[in-house]
Amino acid sequence: MKTQELIELAVLDAMGLLDEEEREAFDAAFDRAAPAIQAQVRREQTRLCTSDGLLPDVEPPAGLRSLVVEAVRKEMASPSRPRHRHARNAVLALVPARQVSPMWRAASVGFAAAALVLGTTFLSLRAELDALNQNLENDRLISAMQSAVGSPYVVALLTDSKAEVRDFTPVTPGMRGQARLWSHPQWGEGQEALLA
């Protein structure tokens, strides 16, 4: 018997509710128990014997004990329904079901195909949108350059190999400013260089 069962039977023994067979089984299990467990069981019995305030001041009917004990024994003896099932004892069958509706299968295949088509379309549209955003950014930069220096100079800067670019480096370390000088030999007087 486990310690919890011994304590439960000790409670019933303290109240005088064990029949002869149950009392003999309790005494045998109590004698086999370790001394620490025996002391714990005796403490529980003593505690329950002194706590009469927990019981009502009503005398139970004479046949109530026998009715309760008989009902408990009857329930314990009837194997009609299991009290619980362990999941480890249940075997999960991995056999595919054969009774799936053809409509369900057709709908599943259709939805899978639609998901593939929609996914491919989404990725394609996303790539086109990224390319369009890149083109718009490039156009914005070119427009900013044209408004800053004028159209003929931008075309010469971007397409002519004679255009020279010189980057300035900061004199003071840690300075965050940037400067760049563009020059072209064909630009006229006063327009030989653009500083940005």
N, C-alpha and C positions, 0 to 999 in steps of 0.2 A: 504494500500500500504506500502511496505517496504521502508526504507530510500534510498536504492540504486535505486529503481524504481522512487521515487520522484526526485532524482537528475537527472536521465536520462530524465524524462519528463521535468524537469526544463531546461535542456540544449535545448531540442526541443522547449520549450516555449520561451526561450531567442532568438532563431533563427527564431521564428514565424512559426514553422512547425506543430503546433498542430491544428487539426480542432476543430470545436465548441464543439463536444461531449467530445473529449479528453481533451480539455481545462477545461470544466466544471468538469470532473472527477479529473483532477489535482488540480484545485482550492479547491474542496471539501476535497480531501485527505490532501492538504497543510493546510487547516483550522483546520483539526482534529489532525495534528501533534503537537508534543511538541515544545515549543518555541526554544529550542536549535537546533532541527532539522530544524525548519523554518529558523533560522539564517544561518545554514549551507547551506541550499538550496539557499537562497538569495546570499550568498557569491559566490557559484558556478555560479549562473546566472550572477552576476556582473563580475566575472573573465572572463567568456566566452564572454560577451558583449564587453569587452575592448580588446579582443585578436583577432582583425580582421586580423592580420598577418598570422593566421593559414589558412584562407580561400584564395583560388586562386582568381585572378582578372578576372574571367570569369563569365559571366552571364549564368546561366543554362537555358535550353530550357523551354518554358512555360508549357508544358505538362509533364515534368519530375517528378514533385512532385506527381501529381495524379497517374502516372504510378507506381511509387515506393510504394505509400500508398496502391494502389489497389493490387499490387502483394503481399505485406506483409499481408494484410487482407485475401486475397485468400489462402495464405499458412497457416495462423493461423486457418482459418475456415475448412480446409480440414483435416478430420481425417484419411486420407489414410494410413499414416505410423506413428507409435509412435516415439516421439523424443528420448526417452530413456526408459529403463526398469529397475526397481529396483530389485535387487537380492532377497530381502526379500519377494517379491511378487511371485517369481518363486518357484514352488514346485518341489523338486527333487524326482523322482520316484525311490524307492529302490526295484523295481520288477526285478527279474532276467530275463535276455534276453532268449527267447526261440529259437532264430534263429541263434544259434552259429553252425558253421560248425562242423560235426563229426571229420573231419581231425584235426581241431584246438583243439578240446577236447582231441583227442588221442595224439596229439603232446604235449599238456600241461601235461597230465598225464605221458607221457614218460619222459619229461624233469624233472618233479618233482621226479620221481623214480631214474633217473640218478643222480640228485643232492644228493639224500639221499645216494645212493651207493658210490658216490665219497666222500662225507663228512665222511661216516663211514670208508672208506679205508684210507683217510687222517689221521683220528684220530688214527687208528690202526698203521699205519706206523710211526706216530709221537711217539707213545708209544714205539715201537720197537727201534726207533732211540735213544730215551732217555735212554733205558736200555743198548743199545750198548755203548753209551757214558759213562755211569756209569761204565760198565765193563772195558772199555779202561782206564779210570782214575784209577780204582783199580789196573789194571795190571801195569800201569805206576808207581804207588806208590810202588808196590811190587818189580818191577825191580830196582827202585832207591834204595830201602833198600838192595836188593841183591848185587848191585854193591858197596854199601857203606860198608857192613859188611860181605858179603859172604853168599852163599846159605844155608849151614847147619844151620847157626845161625838164619837166617830168619825163616826157618821152625820150629826150636825149639821155637823161640819167639812167633810165631803165633799159634802153635798147642799144645805146652806142658804146662800143668798147673803148673809145677814147676818153670817156668820162672817168675822172679820178675821184676817189673817195679817201679822205684823210680823217681818222678818228683822233680826237684829243683825249689825252689822259689827264686826270686830275693831279694838280701839283701837291695838294694836301692829301695825305692818306685818309681814307674813310669818307671822302667827299662823294656824294651820290649824284652829282650833276653829270650830264653827258652832252657832248658836242660833236658834230660831224660836219666836215667841209667838203662840198662837191665843187668840182671845177671842170671846165670843158674848154679846149683851145678855140672853138668856133664861136663862143659866146662873145658878145660885143663889149665895148668899153663900159666899165662900171658893173658888168654882169658876169665877170669872169668867175665868180665864186658865189656859192650859196651856203649860208651858215644856218644850220638847224640844230 
